[in-house]
Amino acid sequence: MTDAELSQRIAVAVNAVGGVAYYVGGCVRDRLMGRTVKDIDIEVHRVPPQTLYEILSRFGTVTENGKSFGIYGIKGHAVDIAIPRREHTFGAGHRDVIIDSDPYIGVYAACKRRDITMNAIMQNVLTGELTDCFGGTEDIKNGVIRHISDAFPEDPLRVYRVAQFAARFGFSVDERTLSLCSGVDLSALPRERVFEETKKALLQSDRPSAYFEVLKKIGKLGDSFELIGRLIGVPQDPAFHPEGDVWNHTMAVLDAAASMRARANEPLPFMLSALLHDVGKPYTTEADGDGRIHSYGHDDVGTEYAEKALKKFTDDKTIIKYVTDMVRRHMVVYHTIAGGSAVKKINRIFYDSVCPDDLCLLALCDRAGCGRETEKAGDALFSALSTFREYMSRPYVTGNDLIAAGCKEGTELGERLNYAVKLRLAGIDKVTALKQCLSIRIKGKPRD
């Protein structure tokens, strides 16, 4: 049974006992916008919790998201079934709320508790009839994100939700809504919840820069994105960066990364790398005697600040290692290749990289962010990457090869193996490489 079929059967059973089942929230919004609906949310009115539970039990194993929340599911289906509820806040935190389930509060009160108008449209599961108490349909047509009531700021997470909706849907935000957002205290929000909203903007938007532009406009970058906010006003050499300051450049790189995101091996850390690639520039930018602006060493300095920025959201060591590696190398990869460096030097960059493919993509995004062509640059980067892979696929000298040739385990073996890696990256064939590894001088020992 599909999720859609399950929804219909639940609605029929609910109707039989005098209740009504409505599609609510994102699934209604996305249908009206012509977007794919992934998860179904249903709200059941005029049916007591125990009766609803008994109905749902006919269709499979019922799961509960806390009895006080009145949210149920059927195991194996992406369908949430909820009882209408009232919410009362008692503090500044996202979780500082008392929830009372009440199947008889009516559709208007049920809709009023939602955050924005386009998320407050209900659709009768059986008839398809829309109930739109707050003009959400019209706001979707006009591409506007608008709050429902002045109770909007009671949940601080809504500030980030508004920003990610603006990025995902390309909508503008109503000025009154922006004003309410600017006055919300975000300090008590769990970092995981902020990261979840940020990931939606980074992974589901064609223009994720809009997420940060909204936060900038309402003065909320400092809460979770202080190091990104410091990019504002940091100058760049206009000869190389006609787009303006480091903030403008970073936002352009971020949007370029969104266009290449599907090609990345690791989309989320790739997008985070684009966001943080120049985070070291506020600490390294200066003008020389001729007035030329430069940021020497910002890639190395940026690794430290990128890690600080990431730890605002996550302790995931894999993500942190990936992003700091990308930040450290984002300058050198293209310039090494474009500068005609030796194959061995180019291969060394790829050999030590966490993800060579994504590193090449980031280098292209960096160029796109300052208006430079990327087609020829991409050809050069991926041609070099192809050469690296070809060299890495050849037979190479191993520790067993060296031991079989009489080399003892220990420091000597390690040093000869390190040299073998260099020869491999230089494209030296295995027979020649083995001879050279055995003949090098180790810690003052004479060559054989």
ChimeraX attribute file (.defattr): number of C-alpha atoms within 10 A of each C-alpha:
attribute: neighborCount
match mode: 1-to-1
recipient: residues
	/A:1	8
	/A:2	10
	/A:3	16
	/A:4	13
	/A:5	10
	/A:6	16
	/A:7	22
	/A:8	15
	/A:9	17
	/A:10	23
	/A:11	23
	/A:12	16
	/A:13	17
	/A:14	21
	/A:15	17
	/A:16	10
	/A:17	13
	/A:18	10
	/A:19	18
	/A:20	20
	/A:21	27
	/A:22	27
	/A:23	25
	/A:24	25
	/A:25	23
	/A:26	18
	/A:27	22
	/A:28	24
	/A:29	23
	/A:30	16
	/A:31	11
	/A:32	14
	/A:33	13
	/A:34	9
	/A:35	11
	/A:36	9
	/A:37	12
	/A:38	11
	/A:39	12
	/A:40	19
	/A:41	19
	/A:42	28
	/A:43	26
	/A:44	24
	/A:45	24
	/A:46	20
	/A:47	20
	/A:48	15
	/A:49	19
	/A:50	9
	/A:51	12
	/A:52	23
	/A:53	18
	/A:54	11
	/A:55	18
	/A:56	22
	/A:57	14
	/A:58	12
	/A:59	14
	/A:60	13
	/A:61	11
	/A:62	16
	/A:63	16
	/A:64	16
	/A:65	12
	/A:66	9
	/A:67	10
	/A:68	12
	/A:69	18
	/A:70	22
	/A:71	21
	/A:72	22
	/A:73	22
	/A:74	20
	/A:75	12
	/A:76	11
	/A:77	15
	/A:78	14
	/A:79	19
	/A:80	19
	/A:81	26
	/A:82	25
	/A:83	25
	/A:84	25
	/A:85	22
	/A:86	16
	/A:87	15
	/A:88	12
	/A:89	15
	/A:90	11
	/A:91	12
	/A:92	18
	/A:93	18
	/A:94	17
	/A:95	15
	/A:96	15
	/A:97	16
	/A:98	12
	/A:99	14
	/A:100	15
	/A:101	19
	/A:102	18
	/A:103	21
	/A:104	17
	/A:105	15
	/A:106	13
	/A:107	19
	/A:108	13
	/A:109	14
	/A:110	20
	/A:111	24
	/A:112	19
	/A:113	18
	/A:114	19
	/A:115	24
	/A:116	26
	/A:117	26
	/A:118	29
	/A:119	25
	/A:120	27
	/A:121	27
	/A:122	27
	/A:123	21
	/A:124	17
	/A:125	22
	/A:126	17
	/A:127	8
	/A:128	11
	/A:129	11
	/A:130	16
	/A:131	19
	/A:132	19
	/A:133	17
	/A:134	21
	/A:135	16
	/A:136	24
	/A:137	21
	/A:138	13
	/A:139	17
	/A:140	20
	/A:141	11
	/A:142	11
	/A:143	17
	/A:144	20
	/A:145	27
	/A:146	24
	/A:147	27
	/A:148	22
	/A:149	15
	/A:150	10
	/A:151	14
	/A:152	20
	/A:153	21
	/A:154	21
	/A:155	21
	/A:156	21
	/A:157	22
	/A:158	20
	/A:159	27
	/A:160	24
	/A:161	20
	/A:162	26
	/A:163	27
	/A:164	28
	/A:165	21
	/A:166	26
	/A:167	25
	/A:168	20
	/A:169	19
	/A:170	18
	/A:171	19
	/A:172	18
	/A:173	18
	/A:174	14
	/A:175	11
	/A:176	12
	/A:177	20
	/A:178	20
	/A:179	12
	/A:180	16
	/A:181	26
	/A:182	18
	/A:183	14
	/A:184	19
	/A:185	18
	/A:186	23
	/A:187	12
	/A:188	14
	/A:189	18
	/A:190	14
	/A:191	14
	/A:192	12
	/A:193	14
	/A:194	18
	/A:195	17
	/A:196	14
	/A:197	20
	/A:198	21
	/A:199	18
	/A:200	18
	/A:201	27
	/A:202	29
	/A:203	17
	/A:204	17
	/A:205	22
	/A:206	20
	/A:207	23
	/A:208	30
	/A:209	25
	/A:210	24
	/A:211	25
	/A:212	22
	/A:213	17
	/A:214	23
	/A:215	24
	/A:216	17
	/A:217	12
	/A:218	16
	/A:219	14
	/A:220	23
	/A:221	18
	/A:222	13
	/A:223	14
	/A:224	20
	/A:225	17
	/A:226	13
	/A:227	18
	/A:228	22
	/A:229	19
	/A:230	18
	/A:231	21
	/A:232	17
	/A:233	13
	/A:234	16
	/A:235	20
	/A:236	22
	/A:237	16
	/A:238	13
	/A:239	10
	/A:240	12
	/A:241	18
	/A:242	14
	/A:243	18
	/A:244	17
	/A:245	17
	/A:246	22
	/A:247	21
	/A:248	20
	/A:249	23
	/A:250	26
	/A:251	20
	/A:252	25
	/A:253	28
	/A:254	31
	/A:255	24
	/A:256	25
	/A:257	32
	/A:258	26
	/A:259	14
	/A:260	18
	/A:261	23
	/A:262	11
	/A:263	13
	/A:264	20
	/A:265	13
	/A:266	15
	/A:267	18
	/A:268	16
	/A:269	22
	/A:270	27
	/A:271	26
	/A:272	25
	/A:273	28
	/A:274	28
	/A:275	25
	/A:276	25
	/A:277	30
	/A:278	28
	/A:279	29
	/A:280	26
	/A:281	23
	/A:282	21
	/A:283	17
	/A:284	15
	/A:285	17
	/A:286	16
	/A:287	13
	/A:288	9
	/A:289	6
	/A:290	6
	/A:291	9
	/A:292	12
	/A:293	16
	/A:294	16
	/A:295	18
	/A:296	14
	/A:297	15
	/A:298	21
	/A:299	25
	/A:300	17
	/A:301	19
	/A:302	23
	/A:303	25
	/A:304	15
	/A:305	20
	/A:306	27
	/A:307	20
	/A:308	13
	/A:309	20
	/A:310	20
	/A:311	14
	/A:312	16
	/A:313	18
	/A:314	14
	/A:315	11
	/A:316	10
	/A:317	11
	/A:318	10
	/A:319	19
	/A:320	22
	/A:321	14
	/A:322	20
	/A:323	27
	/A:324	26
	/A:325	21
	/A:326	30
	/A:327	30
	/A:328	23
	/A:329	22
	/A:330	25
	/A:331	20
	/A:332	14
	/A:333	21
	/A:334	23
	/A:335	14
	/A:336	16
	/A:337	20
	/A:338	12
	/A:339	8
	/A:340	10
	/A:341	11
	/A:342	11
	/A:343	17
	/A:344	16
	/A:345	16
	/A:346	24
	/A:347	25
	/A:348	16
	/A:349	18
	/A:350	21
	/A:351	17
	/A:352	10
	/A:353	17
	/A:354	17
	/A:355	17
	/A:356	20
	/A:357	17
	/A:358	23
	/A:359	27
	/A:360	25
	/A:361	23
	/A:362	31
	/A:363	27
	/A:364	25
	/A:365	26
	/A:366	26
	/A:367	20
	/A:368	19
	/A:369	23
	/A:370	20
	/A:371	16
	/A:372	14
	/A:373	12
	/A:374	16
	/A:375	10
	/A:376	9
	/A:377	18
	/A:378	16
	/A:379	11
	/A:380	16
	/A:381	25
	/A:382	15
	/A:383	13
	/A:384	19
	/A:385	21
	/A:386	12
	/A:387	16
	/A:388	24
	/A:389	15
	/A:390	11
	/A:391	20
	/A:392	16
	/A:393	10
	/A:394	12
	/A:395	12
	/A:396	20
	/A:397	22
	/A:398	15
	/A:399	16
	/A:400	12
	/A:401	13
	/A:402	20
	/A:403	12
	/A:404	10
	/A:405	12
	/A:406	10
	/A:407	16
	/A:408	13
	/A:409	12
	/A:410	8
	/A:411	11
	/A:412	13
	/A:413	19
	/A:414	13
	/A:415	15
	/A:416	23
	/A:417	20
	/A:418	12
	/A:419	18
	/A:420	24
	/A:421	20
	/A:422	16
	/A:423	21
	/A:424	24
	/A:425	22
	/A:426	19
	/A:427	20
	/A:428	19
	/A:429	15
	/A:430	17
	/A:431	11
	/A:432	11
	/A:433	21
	/A:434	22
	/A:435	13
	/A:436	15
	/A:437	21
	/A:438	20
	/A:439	13
	/A:440	15
	/A:441	14
	/A:442	14
	/A:443	9
	/A:444	6
	/A:445	8
	/A:446	9
	/A:447	9
	/A:448	7
